[in-house]
Amino acid sequence: MKALPYQVPKTMTESFKVRIEDDLHFYGSLHTHSEIQITYINQSKGTLVAGDYIGNFGPGQLYVIGSEQPHVFKNDPEYFNGEDGLKAYCISVFIHKSMFGQ
């Protein structure tokens, strides 16, 4: 499966961007971006695919995903069926890799 390029919405003067996802499920396509991503899962369960890693994710977990690393947080099927009370909520910080210098 080929990873889709993703552009993190931010201006050219921002070194990082904070994004809160609060929806029925997370973005479900394998993708890459140039920023380093730090994500805290507040609510949600599923499978994380990041490079050659495949494993489960759940509430209370923190992930650091490298620049240009193909990844996807794929929710379990019940998140796509609209079951009551299920929600995907996470806080991500996207850091431009040049923030740390050369």
N, C-alpha and C positions, 0 to 999 in steps of 0.2 A: 504494500500500500504506500502510495506516495504522499508525503506530508505537504500540506498547503502552506504557502507563505502567509503570514499574518502580520499586519501592521498595528502595533500598539498605538492607540490614539493619544498623542502628546505633541507639544510644540518642540521646535528645535532647541529651545533654551532650557528645557526641563531635563534634569539628570535622572529623574525617576518619576513614576506615576503609580498612585494607589488606586486600585479598582476593587469595588465590592460587587460580587455577583450574588444576586438574590432572586432566584427563579425556580421553576419547576425542575429543571435539570441544567447541567453545565453544557457548554459548547462541545459538541460530540465529534468533531473532526480532528484527525491527527494534523498537527500544524507546527510551524517553527516561527521564531522571531529572533531578532538580534539582541533583545534585552535578556538579562538574567531575571528569572522569575522566582519569587519567594511566595508561597501560597500556604495559608492556614485554612484548613477545612473546619468550619464551624458546624455545619449540618450537611449531611449527604453521605452516601456510600456508593462504592463502585469499584472499578478497576482503573489503575493508572498504568498507562504505557508511556515510558520515557526511554528513548533509545532502545537498548536491548533488555531493559527491565520491565517486567509485568508483575503487578502485585495489587492487592486490595488497598483502598483508602477509606478513611472514615473520620468521624468527628474527633477533634483534638490533635490531628496530625499536621505536621509542618513539612513542606517540601521545598527544596531548592533545585531549580532546573536551569541548566546552563544555557548560554547563548547558542542559538541555532540548533538546540537539542529538539528533535521531533518528540512531541508528547500529546497526550490527550487524557483528560479525566472523564472517563466514560461511566455514567451512572448506571446502576442496576436497572433492569427492565421495569420495575414497579414505578420508577420516577417518570417514565414515559407514558404510563397508563393512567395518570391523573389520580392515583390513590390519595385519599384524604390525609392531610397532615404531613405529607412528604414535601420537602423543600431542599433545594441545593443552595447553600450559602457559604461563601468563602471570601476571604480578604487576600488580595494579591498585591505585591509590590513588584513593579517592573523597573529594573535598574539598568541604565545604559552602561555597557561594559567599559566605556571610556571614563566613567566616573572614578575608577581606581587608578587612572593614569596609564602609561605605556606598559 
